[in-house]
Amino acid sequence: MIDILELIDNIIRNRRYAINPYRTIDNLPLSEMQRRCVLEWFAWKIWEILMELGIEDGYGKLYDPLVIDENEYHSYIFDLGDGGTHHSYKTLAELEERLKREMIERIREMEEV
């Protein structure tokens, strides 16, 4: 396992140069499953930020904020543009953008109060 990780590190090191080219989830040199895990981690961080800012209290939400399956994702915390809990998606970049937009909107709503 360590040999594989070292190989991946070398590939990434050779692609980065002085500028980080990984601006979206689709740019990461990871498998589809690994990118899903990154977005699920990103959702946890957003959730923690919203709780730290007092925008969310976390009441009754003791499960993963986002779970991404092959053709759909599930969230009881984020509505991601349609207000539901089960959503379809075309690309992970689309989901990444929805997460980012929702966090920005929720922070802006708090600033207006």
ABEGO torsion letter per residue (X at the ends): XAAAAAAAAAAAAAAAEABBABABAAABBBBAAAAAAAAAAAAAAAAAAAAAAGABAGBGBABBABBBBAABBBBAABAGGAGBABBBBABAAAAAAAAAAAAAAAAAAAAAX
